[in-house]
Amino acid sequence: MSENLDKNRQQDIEKLNAFVDGELDMEARAEVTGRAANDPAYARELAMLSRLKATLGDAVPVPDFALPPQHARQGLRRVAMAAAASLVLFIASGIGWITYENRNVSTIMRQPV
């Protein structure tokens, strides 16, 4: 349940930031202002973000970066899976080698002299 609260809180913060930055359409803006009128904690959060934006203005430059595209993340996932598969193969090969060596040693030990 706390995960849902954290997720809802994160969504609220993102929506409030978008509101303060003027990134919401009219319908979403109306939703935020309506909720702020009925929820004092939400209104305080909105007021705090608005004051923060007004205080900072453009003093803090916004970095110009983007998340890697979906296909790039999939490429990283493939590399991770290949590395995991290589590790499993390496471990299995080591176990096979040790088993083979032990079998050879026990065969030599059983031979009559």
N, C-alpha and C positions, 0 to 999 in steps of 0.2 A: 504494500500500500504506500509505503514511503517513496518507492520508486515512482509511482504515479504522481505523488505530490511534487517530487523533485522535477519530473518531466513537465507537469503543469506549470510549475513556478518558472522553469526555464522558458517555456512557451510564452508565459505572461511577460517576462522580462524582454524577450525578443520582440514581442508585439509592441510593448511600451517604447522600446528604443526606436523601432520603425516609426511609431507615431511621432515621437519627438524629432526624428530626422526627416519627417514629411514624406515617408516612403509608402504610406498606406493609401488605398483608394478610399472613396467617400464612405462606402458601406463599412469598411473596417474601422475608419475614424469614428463613425457614429457608434459603433460597438464599443470602442474604447471609452469614449466620452460618456456613454450610457452606463457602463460598468463603473467608471470613476464616480459618477453621481450617486451610485447605490452602494459602493464598497469603499469605506474610508481608508483602509490599508492600501488598496489599489490606487486611490486618489493621492495618498501620500507618496507612493512610489513614483507616480507620474509627475508630481510636483518636484520631487527630488531630482529626477532625471532631467526635467525641463530646466531647473536651476543650474544643474551641472553643465548642460549644453550651453546655456546662456553665459555661464562663467568662463567656460573653456573656449567657446566659439570655435574658431579655426586655429587656435593656438597649438593644438595637438594634431599633427598631420596624420591622415589616415593612410596606412600602408596600402600600396597598390599591389595586392597579391590575390591569388585565387587558389582554391583547392585544386588538386590535380584532377583531371577528368576521370570519369568512371573507368575508362579503359586502362588508364595508368595505374589505378588502384588494383584492377584485376591483374595487371602484369606483376605487381608486387606480390599479390596473393599467389600467383603461379610460381614465382621464385621461391617463396616460403614453402610451398608444397613440394617443390623439387628438392629443396634443401632437406626437408623432413624425410622424404623418400630416400634420399642419398644416405642419410644418417641411419635409417632402418636397414638399408642394404648393407652398410658398413658393419653394423652390429651383428646382423645375421651372418655375414661372411666371417667375422671374428669367431662367433660361436661355432660355426661349421669347421673352421680351421682348428680350433682347440679340440673339438670332438674328434676330428680326424687324427690329429697328433696323439691324443690319448689312446685311440684305438691302436695305432701303430706301436706305441710303447708297450701296451698290454700284450699285443701279439708277439713282440720280440721277447718279452719277459716270460711268456708261456713256452717258448721253443726250448726243447731239450738241448743241453750243452754237449 
